[in-house]
Amino acid sequence: MTATTQKRLAIAGAIAALAIFAGANVHLITVSFNSHPECAPISTGRAPAQDMC
């Protein structure tokens, strides 16, 4: 394997790793905005400080 091929392979691997990292972060942000934990069923027992639903 030549030095140029190794360099291109390393750059391609770094770009792929960055793309996966960015995609995972975008997915995390999307899921956090689309979830509504404040509307989860209230368990019996102690009452919450404020009812959000």
N, CA, C and O atoms as a GROMACS GRO file, in nm:
protein
  212
    1MET      N    1   0.086  -0.117   0.000
    1MET     CA    2   0.000   0.000   0.000
    1MET      C    3   0.091   0.123   0.000
    1MET      O    4   0.185   0.134   0.079
    2THR      N    5   0.062   0.214  -0.088
    2THR     CA    6   0.145   0.334  -0.098
    2THR      C    7   0.106   0.435   0.008
    2THR      O    8   0.001   0.423   0.072
    3ALA      N    9   0.190   0.533   0.027
    3ALA     CA   10   0.164   0.637   0.128
    3ALA      C   11   0.041   0.718   0.092
    3ALA      O   12  -0.035   0.758   0.180
    4THR      N   13   0.020   0.742  -0.036
    4THR     CA   14  -0.097   0.818  -0.079
    4THR      C   15  -0.225   0.742  -0.050
    4THR      O   16  -0.324   0.801  -0.006
    5THR      N   17  -0.224   0.613  -0.073
    5THR     CA   18  -0.341   0.530  -0.046
    5THR      C   19  -0.370   0.525   0.103
    5THR      O   20  -0.486   0.532   0.145
    6GLN      N   21  -0.267   0.514   0.184
    6GLN     CA   22  -0.285   0.513   0.329
    6GLN      C   23  -0.344   0.646   0.378
    6GLN      O   24  -0.431   0.649   0.464
    7LYS      N   25  -0.295   0.754   0.320
    7LYS     CA   26  -0.344   0.887   0.359
    7LYS      C   27  -0.491   0.903   0.323
    7LYS      O   28  -0.570   0.952   0.402
    8ARG      N   29  -0.526   0.861   0.203
    8ARG     CA   30  -0.666   0.871   0.160
    8ARG      C   31  -0.757   0.783   0.246
    8ARG      O   32  -0.868   0.822   0.281
    9LEU      N   33  -0.709   0.665   0.279
    9LEU     CA   34  -0.787   0.574   0.363
    9LEU      C   35  -0.805   0.632   0.503
    9LEU      O   36  -0.913   0.620   0.561
   10ALA      N   37  -0.702   0.692   0.557
   10ALA     CA   38  -0.711   0.753   0.690
   10ALA      C   39  -0.808   0.871   0.689
   10ALA      O   40  -0.887   0.887   0.782
   11ILE      N   41  -0.802   0.953   0.586
   11ILE     CA   42  -0.894   1.067   0.575
   11ILE      C   43  -1.037   1.019   0.559
   11ILE      O   44  -1.128   1.074   0.621
   12ALA      N   45  -1.058   0.916   0.477
   12ALA     CA   46  -1.193   0.862   0.458
   12ALA      C   47  -1.246   0.803   0.589
   12ALA      O   48  -1.364   0.819   0.620
   13GLY      N   49  -1.161   0.736   0.664
   13GLY     CA   50  -1.203   0.681   0.792
   13GLY      C   51  -1.239   0.789   0.892
   13GLY      O   52  -1.336   0.776   0.966
   14ALA      N   53  -1.160   0.897   0.894
   14ALA     CA   54  -1.189   1.008   0.985
   14ALA      C   55  -1.320   1.076   0.948
   14ALA      O   56  -1.398   1.112   1.036
   15ILE      N   57  -1.344   1.094   0.820
   15ILE     CA   58  -1.470   1.155   0.776
   15ILE      C   59  -1.588   1.065   0.811
   15ILE      O   60  -1.693   1.114   0.854
   16ALA      N   61  -1.573   0.934   0.793
   16ALA     CA   62  -1.681   0.841   0.828
   16ALA      C   63  -1.709   0.843   0.978
   16ALA      O   64  -1.825   0.840   1.019
   17ALA      N   65  -1.604   0.849   1.059
   17ALA     CA   66  -1.623   0.854   1.204
   17ALA      C   67  -1.693   0.983   1.246
   17ALA      O   68  -1.781   0.980   1.332
   18LEU      N   69  -1.655   1.094   1.186
   18LEU     CA   70  -1.721   1.221   1.216
   18LEU      C   71  -1.868   1.220   1.173
   18LEU      O   72  -1.954   1.274   1.243
   19ALA      N   73  -1.896   1.160   1.058
   19ALA     CA   74  -2.034   1.152   1.012
   19ALA      C   75  -2.120   1.068   1.106
   19ALA      O   76  -2.234   1.104   1.135
   20ILE      N   77  -2.066   0.957   1.154
   20ILE     CA   78  -2.141   0.873   1.249
   20ILE      C   79  -2.164   0.947   1.379
   20ILE      O   80  -2.273   0.942   1.435
   21PHE      N   81  -2.061   1.016   1.428
   21PHE     CA   82  -2.073   1.093   1.553
   21PHE      C   83  -2.177   1.203   1.539
   21PHE      O   84  -2.260   1.221   1.628
   22ALA      N   85  -2.173   1.277   1.428
   22ALA     CA   86  -2.270   1.385   1.406
   22ALA      C   87  -2.411   1.329   1.392
   22ALA      O   88  -2.507   1.386   1.445
   23GLY      N   89  -2.426   1.218   1.321
   23GLY     CA   90  -2.556   1.156   1.305
   23GLY      C   91  -2.615   1.109   1.437
   23GLY      O   92  -2.735   1.122   1.460
   24ALA      N   93  -2.532   1.054   1.522
   24ALA     CA   94  -2.580   1.009   1.654
   24ALA      C   95  -2.625   1.128   1.738
   24ALA      O   96  -2.726   1.119   1.808
   25ASN      N   97  -2.552   1.239   1.731
   25ASN     CA   98  -2.592   1.357   1.808
   25ASN      C   99  -2.722   1.417   1.755
   25ASN      O  100  -2.807   1.460   1.833
   26VAL      N  101  -2.738   1.420   1.623
   26VAL     CA  102  -2.863   1.470   1.565
   26VAL      C  103  -2.979   1.382   1.608
   26VAL      O  104  -3.087   1.432   1.641
   27HIS      N  105  -2.958   1.251   1.608
   27HIS     CA  106  -3.064   1.159   1.650
   27HIS      C  107  -3.100   1.181   1.798
   27HIS      O  108  -3.217   1.181   1.834
   28LEU      N  109  -3.000   1.201   1.881
   28LEU     CA  110  -3.024   1.225   2.023
   28LEU      C  111  -3.106   1.352   2.045
   28LEU      O  112  -3.199   1.354   2.125
   29ILE      N  113  -3.072   1.458   1.974
   29ILE     CA  114  -3.145   1.584   1.987
   29ILE      C  115  -3.287   1.569   1.935
   29ILE      O  116  -3.381   1.621   1.996
   30THR      N  117  -3.304   1.500   1.823
   30THR     CA  118  -3.438   1.479   1.766
   30THR      C  119  -3.527   1.400   1.862
   30THR      O  120  -3.642   1.437   1.884
   31VAL      N  121  -3.474   1.294   1.919
   31VAL     CA  122  -3.552   1.213   2.012
   31VAL      C  123  -3.586   1.293   2.137
   31VAL      O  124  -3.697   1.280   2.190
   32SER      N  125  -3.493   1.374   2.185
   32SER     CA  126  -3.521   1.451   2.307
   32SER      C  127  -3.630   1.555   2.285
   32SER      O  128  -3.708   1.581   2.376
   33PHE      N  129  -3.637   1.615   2.166
   33PHE     CA  130  -3.742   1.712   2.140
   33PHE      C  131  -3.876   1.646   2.110
   33PHE      O  132  -3.981   1.706   2.136
   34ASN      N  133  -3.875   1.525   2.056
   34ASN     CA  134  -4.000   1.457   2.023
   34ASN      C  135  -4.061   1.379   2.138
   34ASN      O  136  -4.177   1.339   2.130
   35SER      N  137  -3.987   1.357   2.245
   35SER     CA  138  -4.042   1.285   2.359
   35SER      C  139  -4.110   1.383   2.453
   35SER      O  140  -4.075   1.501   2.458
   36HIS      N  141  -4.207   1.334   2.526
   36HIS     CA  142  -4.283   1.418   2.618
   36HIS      C  143  -4.286   1.351   2.756
   36HIS      O  144  -4.390   1.298   2.795
   37PRO      N  145  -4.176   1.352   2.829
   37PRO     CA  146  -4.175   1.284   2.958
   37PRO      C  147  -4.268   1.348   3.060
   37PRO      O  148  -4.307   1.283   3.157
   38GLU      N  149  -4.304   1.475   3.042
   38GLU     CA  150  -4.393   1.539   3.138
   38GLU      C  151  -4.535   1.484   3.128
   38GLU      O  152  -4.617   1.509   3.217
   39CYS      N  153  -4.566   1.411   3.021
   39CYS     CA  154  -4.700   1.354   3.006
   39CYS      C  155  -4.700   1.203   3.036
   39CYS      O  156  -4.791   1.132   2.993
   40ALA      N  157  -4.602   1.155   3.107
   40ALA     CA  158  -4.597   1.015   3.146
   40ALA      C  159  -4.705   0.989   3.251
   40ALA      O  160  -4.741   1.080   3.326
   41PRO      N  161  -4.756   0.868   3.256
   41PRO     CA  162  -4.859   0.837   3.357
   41PRO      C  163  -4.805   0.861   3.498
   41PRO      O  164  -4.691   0.827   3.530
   42ILE      N  165  -4.888   0.920   3.580
   42ILE     CA  166  -4.848   0.951   3.718
   42ILE      C  167  -4.866   0.827   3.803
   42ILE      O  168  -4.972   0.765   3.803
   43SER      N  169  -4.762   0.790   3.874
   43SER     CA  170  -4.770   0.672   3.960
   43SER      C  171  -4.847   0.707   4.087
   43SER      O  172  -4.853   0.822   4.130
   44THR      N  173  -4.905   0.605   4.144
   44THR     CA  174  -4.979   0.626   4.268
   44THR      C  175  -4.881   0.650   4.382
   44THR      O  176  -4.765   0.608   4.376
   45GLY      N  177  -4.926   0.716   4.481
   45GLY     CA  178  -4.838   0.748   4.593
   45GLY      C  179  -4.835   0.898   4.612
   45GLY      O  180  -4.938   0.965   4.614
   46ARG      N  181  -4.717   0.950   4.626
   46ARG     CA  182  -4.702   1.093   4.649
   46ARG      C  183  -4.739   1.172   4.524
   46ARG      O  184  -4.704   1.132   4.412
   47ALA      N  185  -4.809   1.282   4.542
   47ALA     CA  186  -4.851   1.366   4.430
   47ALA      C  187  -4.734   1.449   4.379
   47ALA      O  188  -4.646   1.486   4.456
   48PRO      N  189  -4.732   1.477   4.249
   48PRO     CA  190  -4.625   1.561   4.196
   48PRO      C  191  -4.644   1.706   4.239
   48PRO      O  192  -4.753   1.746   4.280
   49ALA      N  193  -4.539   1.782   4.230
   49ALA     CA  194  -4.547   1.923   4.268
   49ALA      C  195  -4.638   1.999   4.173
   49ALA      O  196  -4.709   2.090   4.214
   50GLN      N  197  -4.636   1.961   4.044
   50GLN     CA  198  -4.719   2.029   3.945
   50GLN      C  199  -4.758   1.927   3.838
   50GLN      O  200  -4.672   1.855   3.787
   51ASP      N  201  -4.885   1.922   3.802
   51ASP     CA  202  -4.934   1.832   3.700
   51ASP      C  203  -4.919   1.900   3.564
   51ASP      O  204  -4.976   2.007   3.543
   52MET      N  205  -4.843   1.840   3.473
   52MET     CA  206  -4.816   1.902   3.343
   52MET      C  207  -4.918   1.864   3.237
   52MET      O  208  -4.926   1.932   3.134
   53CYS      N  209  -4.997   1.758   3.256
   53CYS     CA  210  -5.087   1.712   3.150
   53CYS      C  211  -5.229   1.758   3.171
   53CYS      O  212  -5.317   1.727   3.091
   0.00000   0.00000   0.00000
